[in-house]
Amino acid sequence: MKKVLMTNMSSKGQVVIPNEFRKSLGLTAGSPLAVFTDGSNLMLKPVQLPKVEDFESLLRESRKAARAAGLKRSDIRKIIKKVRSER
């Protein structure tokens, strides 16, 4: 269900997100938000930061895949250096 509530922007560009929305989205002080615009609309989207455990699991899987492909650490360093230099 879509719901519309009104808010105002302060002289410093600050916007208060209505309490009802903060509660329903689980937002607290310091919650990261991505800000998007298409030129006429503005959207705030909560950003879910990955859990450390998820990152560690991804890292383990990446290491397994690299070993299975026969890659060494020196190979990966070279690949990273090459990709960074192409930017």
PDB file of N, CA, C and O in Angstrom, chain B, residues numbered from 101:
ATOM      1  N   MET B 101       0.839  -1.175   0.000  1.00  0.00           N
ATOM      2  CA  MET B 101       0.000   0.000   0.000  1.00  0.00           C
ATOM      3  C   MET B 101       0.886   1.240   0.000  1.00  0.00           C
ATOM      4  O   MET B 101       1.785   1.363   0.832  1.00  0.00           O
ATOM      5  N   LYS B 102       0.638   2.151  -0.921  1.00  0.00           N
ATOM      6  CA  LYS B 102       1.385   3.399  -0.986  1.00  0.00           C
ATOM      7  C   LYS B 102       0.750   4.401  -0.041  1.00  0.00           C
ATOM      8  O   LYS B 102      -0.472   4.503   0.068  1.00  0.00           O
ATOM      9  N   LYS B 103       1.610   5.131   0.631  1.00  0.00           N
ATOM     10  CA  LYS B 103       1.126   6.150   1.554  1.00  0.00           C
ATOM     11  C   LYS B 103       1.942   7.411   1.320  1.00  0.00           C
ATOM     12  O   LYS B 103       3.150   7.337   1.097  1.00  0.00           O
ATOM     13  N   VAL B 104       1.307   8.537   1.369  1.00  0.00           N
ATOM     14  CA  VAL B 104       1.977   9.822   1.163  1.00  0.00           C
ATOM     15  C   VAL B 104       1.833  10.659   2.427  1.00  0.00           C
ATOM     16  O   VAL B 104       0.726  10.874   2.921  1.00  0.00           O
ATOM     17  N   LEU B 105       2.953  11.123   2.937  1.00  0.00           N
ATOM     18  CA  LEU B 105       2.972  12.073   4.045  1.00  0.00           C
ATOM     19  C   LEU B 105       3.797  13.270   3.598  1.00  0.00           C
ATOM     20  O   LEU B 105       4.655  13.134   2.726  1.00  0.00           O
ATOM     21  N   MET B 106       3.561  14.408   4.165  1.00  0.00           N
ATOM     22  CA  MET B 106       4.271  15.629   3.772  1.00  0.00           C
ATOM     23  C   MET B 106       5.357  15.964   4.788  1.00  0.00           C
ATOM     24  O   MET B 106       5.224  15.688   5.980  1.00  0.00           O
ATOM     25  N   THR B 107       6.436  16.567   4.286  1.00  0.00           N
ATOM     26  CA  THR B 107       7.519  17.053   5.123  1.00  0.00           C
ATOM     27  C   THR B 107       8.062  18.310   4.455  1.00  0.00           C
ATOM     28  O   THR B 107       7.679  18.621   3.327  1.00  0.00           O
ATOM     29  N   ASN B 108       8.932  19.024   5.119  1.00  0.00           N
ATOM     30  CA  ASN B 108       9.527  20.242   4.565  1.00  0.00           C
ATOM     31  C   ASN B 108      11.035  20.158   4.644  1.00  0.00           C
ATOM     32  O   ASN B 108      11.588  19.453   5.487  1.00  0.00           O
ATOM     33  N   MET B 109      11.693  20.884   3.759  1.00  0.00           N
ATOM     34  CA  MET B 109      13.147  20.947   3.776  1.00  0.00           C
ATOM     35  C   MET B 109      13.568  22.204   4.532  1.00  0.00           C
ATOM     36  O   MET B 109      12.988  23.275   4.351  1.00  0.00           O
ATOM     37  N   SER B 110      14.588  22.059   5.385  1.00  0.00           N
ATOM     38  CA  SER B 110      15.087  23.203   6.143  1.00  0.00           C
ATOM     39  C   SER B 110      15.985  24.067   5.263  1.00  0.00           C
ATOM     40  O   SER B 110      16.291  23.697   4.129  1.00  0.00           O
ATOM     41  N   SER B 111      16.403  25.213   5.782  1.00  0.00           N
ATOM     42  CA  SER B 111      17.296  26.101   5.036  1.00  0.00           C
ATOM     43  C   SER B 111      18.657  25.457   4.789  1.00  0.00           C
ATOM     44  O   SER B 111      19.398  25.895   3.910  1.00  0.00           O
ATOM     45  N   LYS B 112      18.991  24.419   5.559  1.00  0.00           N
ATOM     46  CA  LYS B 112      20.251  23.699   5.388  1.00  0.00           C
ATOM     47  C   LYS B 112      20.090  22.478   4.482  1.00  0.00           C
ATOM     48  O   LYS B 112      21.035  21.707   4.317  1.00  0.00           O
ATOM     49  N   GLY B 113      18.908  22.294   3.894  1.00  0.00           N
ATOM     50  CA  GLY B 113      18.672  21.161   3.010  1.00  0.00           C
ATOM     51  C   GLY B 113      18.303  19.884   3.742  1.00  0.00           C
ATOM     52  O   GLY B 113      18.279  18.811   3.140  1.00  0.00           O
ATOM     53  N   GLN B 114      18.016  19.984   5.024  1.00  0.00           N
ATOM     54  CA  GLN B 114      17.667  18.800   5.813  1.00  0.00           C
ATOM     55  C   GLN B 114      16.177  18.503   5.698  1.00  0.00           C
ATOM     56  O   GLN B 114      15.341  19.405   5.666  1.00  0.00           O
ATOM     57  N   VAL B 115      15.868  17.193   5.636  1.00  0.00           N
ATOM     58  CA  VAL B 115      14.480  16.752   5.534  1.00  0.00           C
ATOM     59  C   VAL B 115      14.203  15.774   6.665  1.00  0.00           C
ATOM     60  O   VAL B 115      15.012  14.889   6.942  1.00  0.00           O
ATOM     61  N   VAL B 116      13.068  15.936   7.309  1.00  0.00           N
ATOM     62  CA  VAL B 116      12.660  15.006   8.355  1.00  0.00           C
ATOM     63  C   VAL B 116      11.826  13.908   7.709  1.00  0.00           C
ATOM     64  O   VAL B 116      10.826  14.184   7.047  1.00  0.00           O
ATOM     65  N   ILE B 117      12.247  12.660   7.906  1.00  0.00           N
ATOM     66  CA  ILE B 117      11.460  11.522   7.430  1.00  0.00           C
ATOM     67  C   ILE B 117      10.406  11.255   8.494  1.00  0.00           C
ATOM     68  O   ILE B 117      10.746  11.057   9.661  1.00  0.00           O
ATOM     69  N   PRO B 118       9.133  11.247   8.113  1.00  0.00           N
ATOM     70  CA  PRO B 118       8.078  11.048   9.108  1.00  0.00           C
ATOM     71  C   PRO B 118       8.306   9.793   9.954  1.00  0.00           C
ATOM     72  O   PRO B 118       8.740   8.758   9.447  1.00  0.00           O
ATOM     73  N   ASN B 119       8.010   9.901  11.240  1.00  0.00           N
ATOM     74  CA  ASN B 119       8.229   8.831  12.205  1.00  0.00           C
ATOM     75  C   ASN B 119       7.598   7.508  11.759  1.00  0.00           C
ATOM     76  O   ASN B 119       8.197   6.445  11.921  1.00  0.00           O
ATOM     77  N   GLU B 120       6.411   7.579  11.208  1.00  0.00           N
ATOM     78  CA  GLU B 120       5.709   6.366  10.750  1.00  0.00           C
ATOM     79  C   GLU B 120       6.556   5.595   9.732  1.00  0.00           C
ATOM     80  O   GLU B 120       6.643   4.369   9.789  1.00  0.00           O
ATOM     81  N   PHE B 121       7.178   6.327   8.804  1.00  0.00           N
ATOM     82  CA  PHE B 121       8.025   5.685   7.793  1.00  0.00           C
ATOM     83  C   PHE B 121       9.320   5.164   8.414  1.00  0.00           C
ATOM     84  O   PHE B 121       9.779   4.069   8.088  1.00  0.00           O
ATOM     85  N   ARG B 122       9.906   5.964   9.318  1.00  0.00           N
ATOM     86  CA  ARG B 122      11.146   5.517   9.977  1.00  0.00           C
ATOM     87  C   ARG B 122      10.919   4.207  10.711  1.00  0.00           C
ATOM     88  O   ARG B 122      11.727   3.283  10.618  1.00  0.00           O
ATOM     89  N   LYS B 123       9.809   4.134  11.444  1.00  0.00           N
ATOM     90  CA  LYS B 123       9.506   2.912  12.199  1.00  0.00           C
ATOM     91  C   LYS B 123       9.262   1.729  11.273  1.00  0.00           C
ATOM     92  O   LYS B 123       9.801   0.644  11.493  1.00  0.00           O
ATOM     93  N   SER B 124       8.450   1.933  10.239  1.00  0.00           N
ATOM     94  CA  SER B 124       8.095   0.811   9.368  1.00  0.00           C
ATOM     95  C   SER B 124       9.305   0.296   8.581  1.00  0.00           C
ATOM     96  O   SER B 124       9.345  -0.878   8.213  1.00  0.00           O
ATOM     97  N   LEU B 125      10.289   1.164   8.320  1.00  0.00           N
ATOM     98  CA  LEU B 125      11.489   0.761   7.587  1.00  0.00           C
ATOM     99  C   LEU B 125      12.655   0.417   8.504  1.00  0.00           C
ATOM    100  O   LEU B 125      13.715   0.003   8.036  1.00  0.00           O
ATOM    101  N   GLY B 126      12.462   0.587   9.808  1.00  0.00           N
ATOM    102  CA  GLY B 126      13.520   0.274  10.766  1.00  0.00           C
ATOM    103  C   GLY B 126      14.691   1.236  10.703  1.00  0.00           C
ATOM    104  O   GLY B 126      15.830   0.851  10.972  1.00  0.00           O
ATOM    105  N   LEU B 127      14.420   2.483  10.350  1.00  0.00           N
ATOM    106  CA  LEU B 127      15.483   3.491  10.242  1.00  0.00           C
ATOM    107  C   LEU B 127      15.764   4.111  11.600  1.00  0.00           C
ATOM    108  O   LEU B 127      14.846   4.413  12.363  1.00  0.00           O
ATOM    109  N   THR B 128      17.042   4.296  11.890  1.00  0.00           N
ATOM    110  CA  THR B 128      17.468   4.964  13.115  1.00  0.00           C
ATOM    111  C   THR B 128      18.505   6.014  12.736  1.00  0.00           C
ATOM    112  O   THR B 128      18.936   6.078  11.585  1.00  0.00           O
ATOM    113  N   ALA B 129      18.901   6.830  13.695  1.00  0.00           N
ATOM    114  CA  ALA B 129      19.915   7.855  13.429  1.00  0.00           C
ATOM    115  C   ALA B 129      21.154   7.184  12.847  1.00  0.00           C
ATOM    116  O   ALA B 129      21.646   6.195  13.389  1.00  0.00           O
ATOM    117  N   GLY B 130      21.643   7.718  11.761  1.00  0.00           N
ATOM    118  CA  GLY B 130      22.837   7.175  11.121  1.00  0.00           C
ATOM    119  C   GLY B 130      22.553   6.097  10.083  1.00  0.00           C
ATOM    120  O   GLY B 130      23.485   5.592   9.458  1.00  0.00           O
ATOM    121  N   SER B 131      21.277   5.731   9.884  1.00  0.00           N
ATOM    122  CA  SER B 131      20.951   4.728   8.863  1.00  0.00           C
ATOM    123  C   SER B 131      21.378   5.249   7.489  1.00  0.00           C
ATOM    124  O   SER B 131      21.046   6.380   7.131  1.00  0.00           O
ATOM    125  N   PRO B 132      22.110   4.441   6.715  1.00  0.00           N
ATOM    126  CA  PRO B 132      22.538   4.909   5.397  1.00  0.00           C
ATOM    127  C   PRO B 132      21.376   4.922   4.411  1.00  0.00           C
ATOM    128  O   PRO B 132      20.569   3.993   4.368  1.00  0.00           O
ATOM    129  N   LEU B 133      21.305   5.991   3.621  1.00  0.00           N
ATOM    130  CA  LEU B 133      20.269   6.151   2.610  1.00  0.00           C
ATOM    131  C   LEU B 133      20.915   6.525   1.282  1.00  0.00           C
ATOM    132  O   LEU B 133      21.799   7.381   1.235  1.00  0.00           O
ATOM    133  N   ALA B 134      20.476   5.888   0.212  1.00  0.00           N
ATOM    134  CA  ALA B 134      20.905   6.287  -1.135  1.00  0.00           C
ATOM    135  C   ALA B 134      19.892   7.320  -1.620  1.00  0.00           C
ATOM    136  O   ALA B 134      18.697   7.191  -1.355  1.00  0.00           O
ATOM    137  N   VAL B 135      20.366   8.346  -2.332  1.00  0.00           N
ATOM    138  CA  VAL B 135      19.497   9.403  -2.837  1.00  0.00           C
ATOM    139  C   VAL B 135      19.553   9.370  -4.357  1.00  0.00           C
ATOM    140  O   VAL B 135      20.632   9.431  -4.946  1.00  0.00           O
ATOM    141  N   PHE B 136      18.374   9.273  -4.997  1.00  0.00           N
ATOM    142  CA  PHE B 136      18.280   9.194  -6.447  1.00  0.00           C
ATOM    143  C   PHE B 136      17.417  10.329  -6.977  1.00  0.00           C
ATOM    144  O   PHE B 136      16.533  10.830  -6.282  1.00  0.00           O
ATOM    145  N   THR B 137      17.684  10.730  -8.217  1.00  0.00           N
ATOM    146  CA  THR B 137      16.798  11.678  -8.896  1.00  0.00           C
ATOM    147  C   THR B 137      16.797  11.367 -10.386  1.00  0.00           C
ATOM    148  O   THR B 137      17.793  10.899 -10.938  1.00  0.00           O
ATOM    149  N   ASP B 138      15.667  11.632 -11.026  1.00  0.00           N
ATOM    150  CA  ASP B 138      15.577  11.532 -12.483  1.00  0.00           C
ATOM    151  C   ASP B 138      15.435  12.924 -13.084  1.00  0.00           C
ATOM    152  O   ASP B 138      15.111  13.070 -14.263  1.00  0.00           O
ATOM    153  N   GLY B 139      15.675  13.929 -12.279  1.00  0.00           N
ATOM    154  CA  GLY B 139      15.583  15.306 -12.732  1.00  0.00           C
ATOM    155  C   GLY B 139      14.343  16.022 -12.223  1.00  0.00           C
ATOM    156  O   GLY B 139      14.332  17.247 -12.105  1.00  0.00           O
ATOM    157  N   SER B 140      13.296  15.257 -11.920  1.00  0.00           N
ATOM    158  CA  SER B 140      12.094  15.896 -11.385  1.00  0.00           C
ATOM    159  C   SER B 140      11.566  15.189 -10.141  1.00  0.00           C
ATOM    160  O   SER B 140      10.723  15.739  -9.431  1.00  0.00           O
ATOM    161  N   ASN B 141      12.045  13.988  -9.870  1.00  0.00           N
ATOM    162  CA  ASN B 141      11.640  13.232  -8.683  1.00  0.00           C
ATOM    163  C   ASN B 141      12.852  12.949  -7.823  1.00  0.00           C
ATOM    164  O   ASN B 141      13.982  12.876  -8.307  1.00  0.00           O
ATOM    165  N   LEU B 142      12.595  12.791  -6.545  1.00  0.00           N
ATOM    166  CA  LEU B 142      13.654  12.499  -5.585  1.00  0.00           C
ATOM    167  C   LEU B 142      13.236  11.267  -4.799  1.00  0.00           C
ATOM    168  O   LEU B 142      12.098  11.178  -4.337  1.00  0.00           O
ATOM    169  N   MET B 143      14.150  10.318  -4.645  1.00  0.00           N
ATOM    170  CA  MET B 143      13.821   9.109  -3.906  1.00  0.00           C
ATOM    171  C   MET B 143      14.934   8.802  -2.917  1.00  0.00           C
ATOM    172  O   MET B 143      16.115   8.879  -3.257  1.00  0.00           O
ATOM    173  N   LEU B 144      14.558   8.458  -1.704  1.00  0.00           N
ATOM    174  CA  LEU B 144      15.492   7.996  -0.687  1.00  0.00           C
ATOM    175  C   LEU B 144      15.280   6.494  -0.551  1.00  0.00           C
ATOM    176  O   LEU B 144      14.144   6.031  -0.456  1.00  0.00           O
ATOM    177  N   LYS B 145      16.362   5.740  -0.542  1.00  0.00           N
ATOM    178  CA  LYS B 145      16.249   4.293  -0.398  1.00  0.00           C
ATOM    179  C   LYS B 145      17.198   3.827   0.688  1.00  0.00           C
ATOM    180  O   LYS B 145      18.399   4.088   0.618  1.00  0.00           O
ATOM    181  N   PRO B 146      16.669   3.136   1.700  1.00  0.00           N
ATOM    182  CA  PRO B 146      17.558   2.607   2.735  1.00  0.00           C
ATOM    183  C   PRO B 146      18.560   1.633   2.111  1.00  0.00           C
ATOM    184  O   PRO B 146      18.216   0.859   1.217  1.00  0.00           O
ATOM    185  N   VAL B 147      19.786   1.684   2.590  1.00  0.00           N
ATOM    186  CA  VAL B 147      20.838   0.802   2.092  1.00  0.00           C
ATOM    187  C   VAL B 147      21.114  -0.243   3.165  1.00  0.00           C
ATOM    188  O   VAL B 147      21.423   0.091   4.309  1.00  0.00           O
ATOM    189  N   GLN B 148      21.000  -1.497   2.786  1.00  0.00           N
ATOM    190  CA  GLN B 148      21.313  -2.584   3.706  1.00  0.00           C
ATOM    191  C   GLN B 148      22.779  -2.936   3.537  1.00  0.00           C
ATOM    192  O   GLN B 148      23.170  -3.480   2.504  1.00  0.00           O
ATOM    193  N   LEU B 149      23.586  -2.638   4.523  1.00  0.00           N
ATOM    194  CA  LEU B 149      24.999  -2.970   4.457  1.00  0.00           C
ATOM    195  C   LEU B 149      25.164  -4.467   4.681  1.00  0.00           C
ATOM    196  O   LEU B 149      24.478  -5.051   5.520  1.00  0.00           O
ATOM    197  N   PRO B 150      26.072  -5.090   3.933  1.00  0.00           N
ATOM    198  CA  PRO B 150      26.247  -6.537   4.105  1.00  0.00           C
ATOM    199  C   PRO B 150      26.818  -6.863   5.477  1.00  0.00           C
ATOM    200  O   PRO B 150      27.570  -6.080   6.059  1.00  0.00           O
ATOM    201  N   LYS B 151      26.446  -8.030   5.979  1.00  0.00           N
ATOM    202  CA  LYS B 151      26.986  -8.494   7.248  1.00  0.00           C
ATOM    203  C   LYS B 151      28.410  -8.982   7.019  1.00  0.00           C
ATOM    204  O   LYS B 151      28.730  -9.475   5.938  1.00  0.00           O
ATOM    205  N   VAL B 152      29.246  -8.850   8.006  1.00  0.00           N
ATOM    206  CA  VAL B 152      30.637  -9.294   7.907  1.00  0.00           C
ATOM    207  C   VAL B 152      30.682 -10.779   7.564  1.00  0.00           C
ATOM    208  O   VAL B 152      31.528 -11.210   6.781  1.00  0.00           O
ATOM    209  N   GLU B 153      29.779 -11.560   8.144  1.00  0.00           N
ATOM    210  CA  GLU B 153      29.752 -12.997   7.886  1.00  0.00           C
ATOM    211  C   GLU B 153      29.483 -13.289   6.413  1.00  0.00           C
ATOM    212  O   GLU B 153      30.069 -14.210   5.845  1.00  0.00           O
ATOM    213  N   ASP B 154      28.594 -12.504   5.789  1.00  0.00           N
ATOM    214  CA  ASP B 154      28.295 -12.694   4.370  1.00  0.00           C
ATOM    215  C   ASP B 154      29.522 -12.384   3.519  1.00  0.00           C
ATOM    216  O   ASP B 154      29.817 -13.097   2.560  1.00  0.00           O
ATOM    217  N   PHE B 155      30.240 -11.308   3.879  1.00  0.00           N
ATOM    218  CA  PHE B 155      31.443 -10.939   3.142  1.00  0.00           C
ATOM    219  C   PHE B 155      32.503 -12.029   3.280  1.00  0.00           C
ATOM    220  O   PHE B 155      33.151 -12.396   2.301  1.00  0.00           O
ATOM    221  N   GLU B 156      32.679 -12.546   4.502  1.00  0.00           N
ATOM    222  CA  GLU B 156      33.676 -13.597   4.725  1.00  0.00           C
ATOM    223  C   GLU B 156      33.329 -14.856   3.942  1.00  0.00           C
ATOM    224  O   GLU B 156      34.224 -15.520   3.418  1.00  0.00           O
ATOM    225  N   SER B 157      32.050 -15.194   3.852  1.00  0.00           N
ATOM    226  CA  SER B 157      31.607 -16.350   3.078  1.00  0.00           C
ATOM    227  C   SER B 157      31.913 -16.149   1.596  1.00  0.00           C
ATOM    228  O   SER B 157      32.391 -17.068   0.930  1.00  0.00           O
ATOM    229  N   LEU B 158      31.642 -14.965   1.084  1.00  0.00           N
ATOM    230  CA  LEU B 158      31.940 -14.644  -0.311  1.00  0.00           C
ATOM    231  C   LEU B 158      33.438 -14.726  -0.574  1.00  0.00           C
ATOM    232  O   LEU B 158      33.866 -15.219  -1.618  1.00  0.00           O
ATOM    233  N   LEU B 159      34.224 -14.245   0.367  1.00  0.00           N
ATOM    234  CA  LEU B 159      35.674 -14.295   0.237  1.00  0.00           C
ATOM    235  C   LEU B 159      36.173 -15.744   0.180  1.00  0.00           C
ATOM    236  O   LEU B 159      37.033 -16.070  -0.637  1.00  0.00           O
ATOM    237  N   ARG B 160      35.632 -16.615   1.048  1.00  0.00           N
ATOM    238  CA  ARG B 160      36.015 -18.035   1.031  1.00  0.00           C
ATOM    239  C   ARG B 160      35.686 -18.673  -0.314  1.00  0.00           C
ATOM    240  O   ARG B 160      36.501 -19.405  -0.876  1.00  0.00           O
ATOM    241  N   GLU B 161      34.492 -18.395  -0.826  1.00  0.00           N
ATOM    242  CA  GLU B 161      34.082 -18.960  -2.120  1.00  0.00           C
ATOM    243  C   GLU B 161      34.968 -18.448  -3.252  1.00  0.00           C
ATOM    244  O   GLU B 161      35.308 -19.198  -4.167  1.00  0.00           O
ATOM    245  N   SER B 162      35.340 -17.166  -3.189  1.00  0.00           N
ATOM    246  CA  SER B 162      36.218 -16.579  -4.215  1.00  0.00           C
ATOM    247  C   SER B 162      37.598 -17.235  -4.186  1.00  0.00           C
ATOM    248  O   SER B 162      38.191 -17.505  -5.231  1.00  0.00           O
ATOM    249  N   ARG B 163      38.092 -17.484  -2.988  1.00  0.00           N
ATOM    250  CA  ARG B 163      39.397 -18.142  -2.862  1.00  0.00           C
ATOM    251  C   ARG B 163      39.351 -19.557  -3.424  1.00  0.00           C
ATOM    252  O   ARG B 163      40.281 -19.984  -4.108  1.00  0.00           O
ATOM    253  N   LYS B 164      38.264 -20.292  -3.138  1.00  0.00           N
ATOM    254  CA  LYS B 164      38.109 -21.647  -3.682  1.00  0.00           C
ATOM    255  C   LYS B 164      38.096 -21.616  -5.206  1.00  0.00           C
ATOM    256  O   LYS B 164      38.751 -22.432  -5.855  1.00  0.00           O
ATOM    257  N   ALA B 165      37.353 -20.676  -5.770  1.00  0.00           N
ATOM    258  CA  ALA B 165      37.253 -20.562  -7.232  1.00  0.00           C
ATOM    259  C   ALA B 165      38.608 -20.216  -7.836  1.00  0.00           C
ATOM    260  O   ALA B 165      38.976 -20.748  -8.884  1.00  0.00           O
ATOM    261  N   ALA B 166      39.351 -19.328  -7.180  1.00  0.00           N
ATOM    262  CA  ALA B 166      40.681 -18.948  -7.681  1.00  0.00           C
ATOM    263  C   ALA B 166      41.622 -20.148  -7.653  1.00  0.00           C
ATOM    264  O   ALA B 166      42.372 -20.372  -8.603  1.00  0.00           O
ATOM    265  N   ARG B 167      41.585 -20.924  -6.559  1.00  0.00           N
ATOM    266  CA  ARG B 167      42.423 -22.127  -6.467  1.00  0.00           C
ATOM    267  C   ARG B 167      42.054 -23.130  -7.552  1.00  0.00           C
ATOM    268  O   ARG B 167      42.927 -23.710  -8.197  1.00  0.00           O
ATOM    269  N   ALA B 168      40.742 -23.330  -7.749  1.00  0.00           N
ATOM    270  CA  ALA B 168      40.274 -24.276  -8.765  1.00  0.00           C
ATOM    271  C   ALA B 168      40.703 -23.847 -10.167  1.00  0.00           C
ATOM    272  O   ALA B 168      40.914 -24.689 -11.040  1.00  0.00           O
ATOM    273  N   ALA B 169      40.830 -22.538 -10.380  1.00  0.00           N
ATOM    274  CA  ALA B 169      41.258 -22.017 -11.679  1.00  0.00           C
ATOM    275  C   ALA B 169      42.778 -21.987 -11.811  1.00  0.00           C
ATOM    276  O   ALA B 169      43.310 -21.624 -12.860  1.00  0.00           O
ATOM    277  N   GLY B 170      43.478 -22.372 -10.732  1.00  0.00           N
ATOM    278  CA  GLY B 170      44.937 -22.395 -10.772  1.00  0.00           C
ATOM    279  C   GLY B 170      45.596 -21.039 -10.611  1.00  0.00           C
ATOM    280  O   GLY B 170      46.761 -20.865 -10.969  1.00  0.00           O
ATOM    281  N   LEU B 171      44.857 -20.078 -10.074  1.00  0.00           N
ATOM    282  CA  LEU B 171      45.414 -18.736  -9.876  1.00  0.00           C
ATOM    283  C   LEU B 171      46.210 -18.663  -8.580  1.00  0.00           C
ATOM    284  O   LEU B 171      45.858 -19.276  -7.572  1.00  0.00           O
ATOM    285  N   LYS B 172      47.308 -17.885  -8.639  1.00  0.00           N
ATOM    286  CA  LYS B 172      48.112 -17.629  -7.447  1.00  0.00           C
ATOM    287  C   LYS B 172      47.860 -16.187  -7.014  1.00  0.00           C
ATOM    288  O   LYS B 172      47.298 -15.389  -7.764  1.00  0.00           O
ATOM    289  N   ARG B 173      48.286 -15.868  -5.788  1.00  0.00           N
ATOM    290  CA  ARG B 173      48.114 -14.489  -5.305  1.00  0.00           C
ATOM    291  C   ARG B 173      48.781 -13.481  -6.237  1.00  0.00           C
ATOM    292  O   ARG B 173      48.245 -12.400  -6.479  1.00  0.00           O
ATOM    293  N   SER B 174      49.936 -13.836  -6.751  1.00  0.00           N
ATOM    294  CA  SER B 174      50.645 -12.914  -7.650  1.00  0.00           C
ATOM    295  C   SER B 174      49.834 -12.676  -8.927  1.00  0.00           C
ATOM    296  O   SER B 174      49.843 -11.571  -9.468  1.00  0.00           O
ATOM    297  N   ASP B 175      49.132 -13.711  -9.410  1.00  0.00           N
ATOM    298  CA  ASP B 175      48.283 -13.543 -10.594  1.00  0.00           C
ATOM    299  C   ASP B 175      47.151 -12.560 -10.310  1.00  0.00           C
ATOM    300  O   ASP B 175      46.836 -11.695 -11.127  1.00  0.00           O
ATOM    301  N   ILE B 176      46.556 -12.713  -9.143  1.00  0.00           N
ATOM    302  CA  ILE B 176      45.427 -11.845  -8.775  1.00  0.00           C
ATOM    303  C   ILE B 176      45.898 -10.408  -8.603  1.00  0.00           C
ATOM    304  O   ILE B 176      45.213  -9.473  -9.018  1.00  0.00           O
ATOM    305  N   ARG B 177      47.074 -10.229  -7.990  1.00  0.00           N
ATOM    306  CA  ARG B 177      47.617  -8.861  -7.847  1.00  0.00           C
ATOM    307  C   ARG B 177      47.828  -8.215  -9.215  1.00  0.00           C
ATOM    308  O   ARG B 177      47.519  -7.038  -9.404  1.00  0.00           O
ATOM    309  N   LYS B 178      48.356  -8.989 -10.170  1.00  0.00           N
ATOM    310  CA  LYS B 178      48.575  -8.459 -11.527  1.00  0.00           C
ATOM    311  C   LYS B 178      47.259  -8.073 -12.183  1.00  0.00           C
ATOM    312  O   LYS B 178      47.162  -7.033 -12.835  1.00  0.00           O
ATOM    313  N   ILE B 179      46.246  -8.915 -12.007  1.00  0.00           N
ATOM    314  CA  ILE B 179      44.934  -8.627 -12.595  1.00  0.00           C
ATOM    315  C   ILE B 179      44.353  -7.349 -11.993  1.00  0.00           C
ATOM    316  O   ILE B 179      43.839  -6.497 -12.718  1.00  0.00           O
ATOM    317  N   ILE B 180      44.435  -7.217 -10.676  1.00  0.00           N
ATOM    318  CA  ILE B 180      43.917  -6.017 -10.001  1.00  0.00           C
ATOM    319  C   ILE B 180      44.643  -4.775 -10.488  1.00  0.00           C
ATOM    320  O   ILE B 180      44.017  -3.755 -10.775  1.00  0.00           O
ATOM    321  N   LYS B 181      45.973  -4.861 -10.581  1.00  0.00           N
ATOM    322  CA  LYS B 181      46.769  -3.719 -11.047  1.00  0.00           C
ATOM    323  C   LYS B 181      46.378  -3.330 -12.457  1.00  0.00           C
ATOM    324  O   LYS B 181      46.263  -2.144 -12.764  1.00  0.00           O
ATOM    325  N   LYS B 182      46.170  -4.324 -13.327  1.00  0.00           N
ATOM    326  CA  LYS B 182      45.791  -4.064 -14.714  1.00  0.00           C
ATOM    327  C   LYS B 182      44.434  -3.381 -14.793  1.00  0.00           C
ATOM    328  O   LYS B 182      44.275  -2.396 -15.514  1.00  0.00           O
ATOM    329  N   VAL B 183      43.453  -3.897 -14.054  1.00  0.00           N
ATOM    330  CA  VAL B 183      42.106  -3.325 -14.078  1.00  0.00           C
ATOM    331  C   VAL B 183      42.122  -1.895 -13.544  1.00  0.00           C
ATOM    332  O   VAL B 183      41.466  -1.018 -14.105  1.00  0.00           O
ATOM    333  N   ARG B 184      42.862  -1.657 -12.474  1.00  0.00           N
ATOM    334  CA  ARG B 184      42.935  -0.304 -11.904  1.00  0.00           C
ATOM    335  C   ARG B 184      43.593   0.681 -12.869  1.00  0.00           C
ATOM    336  O   ARG B 184      43.199   1.846 -12.927  1.00  0.00           O
ATOM    337  N   SER B 185      44.584   0.224 -13.620  1.00  0.00           N
ATOM    338  CA  SER B 185      45.269   1.120 -14.555  1.00  0.00           C
ATOM    339  C   SER B 185      44.399   1.454 -15.764  1.00  0.00           C
ATOM    340  O   SER B 185      44.630   2.464 -16.428  1.00  0.00           O
ATOM    341  N   GLU B 186      43.400   0.617 -16.058  1.00  0.00           N
ATOM    342  CA  GLU B 186      42.517   0.840 -17.204  1.00  0.00           C
ATOM    343  C   GLU B 186      41.420   1.856 -16.904  1.00  0.00           C
ATOM    344  O   GLU B 186      40.724   2.295 -17.819  1.00  0.00           O
ATOM    345  N   ARG B 187      41.258   2.228 -15.664  1.00  0.00           N
ATOM    346  CA  ARG B 187      40.195   3.188 -15.310  1.00  0.00           C
ATOM    347  C   ARG B 187      40.541   4.565 -15.733  1.00  0.00           C
ATOM    348  O   ARG B 187      39.762   5.492 -15.514  1.00  0.00           O
TER     349      ARG B 187
END
